[in-house]
């Protein structure tokens, strides 16, 4: 048995949860915040048997799209913020960061 931890953008979370549920994967949803853009994201915990890992990864890949987003950079530390004119830059967001952990035992009470 494995535990899949998938960190996805909030925009993709409902679509992904519905797709996983449709294929009988049970998920636990945690609201989290990303460190880079300081935006909300969703962390899903998905427990599944070893033989279903590839199916779960396929569903995650199909439902978490990458896209470009314009972001205003943060003013430089220690510099004069009055003369700093932030220019928005394009960054790639979305997709999923996935961790797969072995589970020694599992209990449901």
PyMOL commands that place a pseudoatom at each C-alpha (Angstrom):
pseudoatom trace, name=CA, resn=UNK, resi=1, chain=A, elem=C, hetatm=0, pos=[0.000, 0.000, 0.000]
pseudoatom trace, name=CA, resn=UNK, resi=2, chain=A, elem=C, hetatm=0, pos=[1.142, 3.536, -0.764]
pseudoatom trace, name=CA, resn=UNK, resi=3, chain=A, elem=C, hetatm=0, pos=[0.181, 7.053, 0.253]
pseudoatom trace, name=CA, resn=UNK, resi=4, chain=A, elem=C, hetatm=0, pos=[0.171, 9.562, -2.592]
pseudoatom trace, name=CA, resn=UNK, resi=5, chain=A, elem=C, hetatm=0, pos=[0.532, 13.184, -1.513]
pseudoatom trace, name=CA, resn=UNK, resi=6, chain=A, elem=C, hetatm=0, pos=[-0.330, 15.513, -4.401]
pseudoatom trace, name=CA, resn=UNK, resi=7, chain=A, elem=C, hetatm=0, pos=[0.059, 19.283, -4.134]
pseudoatom trace, name=CA, resn=UNK, resi=8, chain=A, elem=C, hetatm=0, pos=[-2.054, 20.982, -6.809]
pseudoatom trace, name=CA, resn=UNK, resi=9, chain=A, elem=C, hetatm=0, pos=[-3.264, 24.472, -7.580]
pseudoatom trace, name=CA, resn=UNK, resi=10, chain=A, elem=C, hetatm=0, pos=[-6.707, 25.344, -6.182]
pseudoatom trace, name=CA, resn=UNK, resi=11, chain=A, elem=C, hetatm=0, pos=[-8.013, 25.838, -9.733]
pseudoatom trace, name=CA, resn=UNK, resi=12, chain=A, elem=C, hetatm=0, pos=[-7.353, 22.162, -10.488]
pseudoatom trace, name=CA, resn=UNK, resi=13, chain=A, elem=C, hetatm=0, pos=[-8.433, 20.624, -7.184]
pseudoatom trace, name=CA, resn=UNK, resi=14, chain=A, elem=C, hetatm=0, pos=[-12.184, 20.138, -7.711]
pseudoatom trace, name=CA, resn=UNK, resi=15, chain=A, elem=C, hetatm=0, pos=[-11.725, 18.655, -11.178]
pseudoatom trace, name=CA, resn=UNK, resi=16, chain=A, elem=C, hetatm=0, pos=[-9.041, 16.304, -9.859]
pseudoatom trace, name=CA, resn=UNK, resi=17, chain=A, elem=C, hetatm=0, pos=[-11.067, 15.210, -6.816]
pseudoatom trace, name=CA, resn=UNK, resi=18, chain=A, elem=C, hetatm=0, pos=[-14.068, 14.465, -9.043]
pseudoatom trace, name=CA, resn=UNK, resi=19, chain=A, elem=C, hetatm=0, pos=[-11.935, 12.435, -11.472]
pseudoatom trace, name=CA, resn=UNK, resi=20, chain=A, elem=C, hetatm=0, pos=[-10.325, 10.464, -8.642]
pseudoatom trace, name=CA, resn=UNK, resi=21, chain=A, elem=C, hetatm=0, pos=[-13.711, 9.829, -7.029]
pseudoatom trace, name=CA, resn=UNK, resi=22, chain=A, elem=C, hetatm=0, pos=[-15.118, 8.631, -10.365]
pseudoatom trace, name=CA, resn=UNK, resi=23, chain=A, elem=C, hetatm=0, pos=[-12.384, 5.957, -10.394]
pseudoatom trace, name=CA, resn=UNK, resi=24, chain=A, elem=C, hetatm=0, pos=[-13.089, 5.014, -6.741]
pseudoatom trace, name=CA, resn=UNK, resi=25, chain=A, elem=C, hetatm=0, pos=[-9.994, 6.630, -5.207]
pseudoatom trace, name=CA, resn=UNK, resi=26, chain=A, elem=C, hetatm=0, pos=[-10.724, 8.046, -1.764]
pseudoatom trace, name=CA, resn=UNK, resi=27, chain=A, elem=C, hetatm=0, pos=[-9.021, 11.352, -1.038]
pseudoatom trace, name=CA, resn=UNK, resi=28, chain=A, elem=C, hetatm=0, pos=[-8.483, 13.644, 1.912]
pseudoatom trace, name=CA, resn=UNK, resi=29, chain=A, elem=C, hetatm=0, pos=[-8.255, 17.324, 0.983]
pseudoatom trace, name=CA, resn=UNK, resi=30, chain=A, elem=C, hetatm=0, pos=[-6.072, 19.776, 2.919]
pseudoatom trace, name=CA, resn=UNK, resi=31, chain=A, elem=C, hetatm=0, pos=[-6.028, 23.520, 2.238]
pseudoatom trace, name=CA, resn=UNK, resi=32, chain=A, elem=C, hetatm=0, pos=[-2.406, 24.683, 2.040]
pseudoatom trace, name=CA, resn=UNK, resi=33, chain=A, elem=C, hetatm=0, pos=[-0.423, 27.734, 0.920]
pseudoatom trace, name=CA, resn=UNK, resi=34, chain=A, elem=C, hetatm=0, pos=[2.469, 27.706, -1.524]
pseudoatom trace, name=CA, resn=UNK, resi=35, chain=A, elem=C, hetatm=0, pos=[5.763, 29.309, -0.628]
pseudoatom trace, name=CA, resn=UNK, resi=36, chain=A, elem=C, hetatm=0, pos=[6.730, 30.808, -3.996]
pseudoatom trace, name=CA, resn=UNK, resi=37, chain=A, elem=C, hetatm=0, pos=[3.616, 32.736, -5.034]
pseudoatom trace, name=CA, resn=UNK, resi=38, chain=A, elem=C, hetatm=0, pos=[2.035, 32.764, -1.555]
pseudoatom trace, name=CA, resn=UNK, resi=39, chain=A, elem=C, hetatm=0, pos=[-1.211, 31.540, -3.129]
pseudoatom trace, name=CA, resn=UNK, resi=40, chain=A, elem=C, hetatm=0, pos=[-3.574, 28.886, -1.919]
pseudoatom trace, name=CA, resn=UNK, resi=41, chain=A, elem=C, hetatm=0, pos=[-3.182, 25.364, -3.154]
pseudoatom trace, name=CA, resn=UNK, resi=42, chain=A, elem=C, hetatm=0, pos=[-4.618, 22.008, -2.241]
pseudoatom trace, name=CA, resn=UNK, resi=43, chain=A, elem=C, hetatm=0, pos=[-2.808, 18.992, -0.867]
pseudoatom trace, name=CA, resn=UNK, resi=44, chain=A, elem=C, hetatm=0, pos=[-4.537, 15.672, -1.470]
pseudoatom trace, name=CA, resn=UNK, resi=45, chain=A, elem=C, hetatm=0, pos=[-3.737, 12.507, 0.438]
pseudoatom trace, name=CA, resn=UNK, resi=46, chain=A, elem=C, hetatm=0, pos=[-4.678, 9.401, -1.531]
pseudoatom trace, name=CA, resn=UNK, resi=47, chain=A, elem=C, hetatm=0, pos=[-4.214, 5.912, -0.139]
pseudoatom trace, name=CA, resn=UNK, resi=48, chain=A, elem=C, hetatm=0, pos=[-4.103, 3.127, -2.708]
pseudoatom trace, name=CA, resn=UNK, resi=49, chain=A, elem=C, hetatm=0, pos=[-2.812, -0.341, -3.413]
pseudoatom trace, name=CA, resn=UNK, resi=50, chain=A, elem=C, hetatm=0, pos=[0.510, -0.651, -5.247]
pseudoatom trace, name=CA, resn=UNK, resi=51, chain=A, elem=C, hetatm=0, pos=[-1.131, -1.938, -8.433]
pseudoatom trace, name=CA, resn=UNK, resi=52, chain=A, elem=C, hetatm=0, pos=[-3.262, 1.235, -8.724]
pseudoatom trace, name=CA, resn=UNK, resi=53, chain=A, elem=C, hetatm=0, pos=[-0.443, 3.803, -8.407]
pseudoatom trace, name=CA, resn=UNK, resi=54, chain=A, elem=C, hetatm=0, pos=[-0.067, 4.234, -12.187]
pseudoatom trace, name=CA, resn=UNK, resi=55, chain=A, elem=C, hetatm=0, pos=[-3.834, 4.776, -12.580]
pseudoatom trace, name=CA, resn=UNK, resi=56, chain=A, elem=C, hetatm=0, pos=[-3.842, 7.470, -9.892]
pseudoatom trace, name=CA, resn=UNK, resi=57, chain=A, elem=C, hetatm=0, pos=[-0.792, 9.216, -11.395]
pseudoatom trace, name=CA, resn=UNK, resi=58, chain=A, elem=C, hetatm=0, pos=[-2.440, 9.213, -14.830]
pseudoatom trace, name=CA, resn=UNK, resi=59, chain=A, elem=C, hetatm=0, pos=[-5.565, 10.871, -13.409]
pseudoatom trace, name=CA, resn=UNK, resi=60, chain=A, elem=C, hetatm=0, pos=[-3.466, 13.487, -11.608]
pseudoatom trace, name=CA, resn=UNK, resi=61, chain=A, elem=C, hetatm=0, pos=[-1.472, 14.255, -14.764]
pseudoatom trace, name=CA, resn=UNK, resi=62, chain=A, elem=C, hetatm=0, pos=[-4.611, 14.566, -16.907]
pseudoatom trace, name=CA, resn=UNK, resi=63, chain=A, elem=C, hetatm=0, pos=[-6.370, 16.941, -14.510]
pseudoatom trace, name=CA, resn=UNK, resi=64, chain=A, elem=C, hetatm=0, pos=[-3.595, 19.281, -13.352]
pseudoatom trace, name=CA, resn=UNK, resi=65, chain=A, elem=C, hetatm=0, pos=[-2.598, 21.525, -16.224]
pseudoatom trace, name=CA, resn=UNK, resi=66, chain=A, elem=C, hetatm=0, pos=[0.364, 23.874, -16.293]
pseudoatom trace, name=CA, resn=UNK, resi=67, chain=A, elem=C, hetatm=0, pos=[-0.231, 27.458, -17.412]
pseudoatom trace, name=CA, resn=UNK, resi=68, chain=A, elem=C, hetatm=0, pos=[1.516, 30.802, -17.435]
pseudoatom trace, name=CA, resn=UNK, resi=69, chain=A, elem=C, hetatm=0, pos=[0.533, 33.550, -15.015]
pseudoatom trace, name=CA, resn=UNK, resi=70, chain=A, elem=C, hetatm=0, pos=[1.660, 37.165, -14.722]
pseudoatom trace, name=CA, resn=UNK, resi=71, chain=A, elem=C, hetatm=0, pos=[3.137, 37.978, -11.303]
pseudoatom trace, name=CA, resn=UNK, resi=72, chain=A, elem=C, hetatm=0, pos=[4.407, 41.292, -9.920]
pseudoatom trace, name=CA, resn=UNK, resi=73, chain=A, elem=C, hetatm=0, pos=[7.795, 40.744, -8.266]
pseudoatom trace, name=CA, resn=UNK, resi=74, chain=A, elem=C, hetatm=0, pos=[8.380, 41.709, -4.642]
pseudoatom trace, name=CA, resn=UNK, resi=75, chain=A, elem=C, hetatm=0, pos=[10.431, 44.871, -4.028]
pseudoatom trace, name=CA, resn=UNK, resi=76, chain=A, elem=C, hetatm=0, pos=[14.141, 44.198, -3.347]
pseudoatom trace, name=CA, resn=UNK, resi=77, chain=A, elem=C, hetatm=0, pos=[15.190, 43.951, 0.276]
pseudoatom trace, name=CA, resn=UNK, resi=78, chain=A, elem=C, hetatm=0, pos=[17.345, 46.809, 1.494]
pseudoatom trace, name=CA, resn=UNK, resi=79, chain=A, elem=C, hetatm=0, pos=[16.805, 48.856, -1.659]
pseudoatom trace, name=CA, resn=UNK, resi=80, chain=A, elem=C, hetatm=0, pos=[14.883, 52.065, -2.092]
pseudoatom trace, name=CA, resn=UNK, resi=81, chain=A, elem=C, hetatm=0, pos=[11.288, 50.896, -2.597]
pseudoatom trace, name=CA, resn=UNK, resi=82, chain=A, elem=C, hetatm=0, pos=[10.222, 54.381, -3.824]
pseudoatom trace, name=CA, resn=UNK, resi=83, chain=A, elem=C, hetatm=0, pos=[12.228, 54.092, -7.030]
pseudoatom trace, name=CA, resn=UNK, resi=84, chain=A, elem=C, hetatm=0, pos=[11.417, 50.412, -7.589]
pseudoatom trace, name=CA, resn=UNK, resi=85, chain=A, elem=C, hetatm=0, pos=[8.863, 49.908, -10.369]
pseudoatom trace, name=CA, resn=UNK, resi=86, chain=A, elem=C, hetatm=0, pos=[7.759, 46.284, -10.435]
pseudoatom trace, name=CA, resn=UNK, resi=87, chain=A, elem=C, hetatm=0, pos=[7.415, 44.800, -13.884]
pseudoatom trace, name=CA, resn=UNK, resi=88, chain=A, elem=C, hetatm=0, pos=[5.111, 41.801, -14.028]
pseudoatom trace, name=CA, resn=UNK, resi=89, chain=A, elem=C, hetatm=0, pos=[6.844, 38.617, -15.143]
pseudoatom trace, name=CA, resn=UNK, resi=90, chain=A, elem=C, hetatm=0, pos=[5.422, 35.405, -16.552]
pseudoatom trace, name=CA, resn=UNK, resi=91, chain=A, elem=C, hetatm=0, pos=[5.834, 32.310, -14.402]
pseudoatom trace, name=CA, resn=UNK, resi=92, chain=A, elem=C, hetatm=0, pos=[4.651, 28.775, -15.014]
pseudoatom trace, name=CA, resn=UNK, resi=93, chain=A, elem=C, hetatm=0, pos=[2.085, 27.618, -12.460]
pseudoatom trace, name=CA, resn=UNK, resi=94, chain=A, elem=C, hetatm=0, pos=[-0.134, 24.607, -12.064]
pseudoatom trace, name=CA, resn=UNK, resi=95, chain=A, elem=C, hetatm=0, pos=[0.670, 20.998, -12.599]
pseudoatom trace, name=CA, resn=UNK, resi=96, chain=A, elem=C, hetatm=0, pos=[1.171, 18.804, -9.576]
pseudoatom trace, name=CA, resn=UNK, resi=97, chain=A, elem=C, hetatm=0, pos=[3.943, 17.937, -7.167]
pseudoatom trace, name=CA, resn=UNK, resi=98, chain=A, elem=C, hetatm=0, pos=[3.498, 14.309, -6.139]
pseudoatom trace, name=CA, resn=UNK, resi=99, chain=A, elem=C, hetatm=0, pos=[5.117, 12.297, -3.355]
pseudoatom trace, name=CA, resn=UNK, resi=100, chain=A, elem=C, hetatm=0, pos=[4.588, 8.546, -2.987]
pseudoatom trace, name=CA, resn=UNK, resi=101, chain=A, elem=C, hetatm=0, pos=[5.247, 7.048, 0.436]
pseudoatom trace, name=CA, resn=UNK, resi=102, chain=A, elem=C, hetatm=0, pos=[5.145, 3.420, 1.561]
pseudoatom trace, name=CA, resn=UNK, resi=103, chain=A, elem=C, hetatm=0, pos=[2.486, 2.589, 4.141]
pseudoatom trace, name=CA, resn=UNK, resi=104, chain=A, elem=C, hetatm=0, pos=[3.380, -0.047, 6.716]
pseudoatom trace, name=CA, resn=UNK, resi=105, chain=A, elem=C, hetatm=0, pos=[-0.145, -0.381, 8.066]
pseudoatom trace, name=CA, resn=UNK, resi=106, chain=A, elem=C, hetatm=0, pos=[-3.555, 1.221, 7.695]
pseudoatom trace, name=CA, resn=UNK, resi=107, chain=A, elem=C, hetatm=0, pos=[-6.465, 1.371, 10.161]
pseudoatom trace, name=CA, resn=UNK, resi=108, chain=A, elem=C, hetatm=0, pos=[-9.977, 2.715, 9.789]
pseudoatom trace, name=CA, resn=UNK, resi=109, chain=A, elem=C, hetatm=0, pos=[-11.948, 3.164, 13.027]
for i in range(1, 109): cmd.bond("trace and resi %d" % i, "trace and resi %d" % (i + 1))
show_as sticks, trace
zoom trace
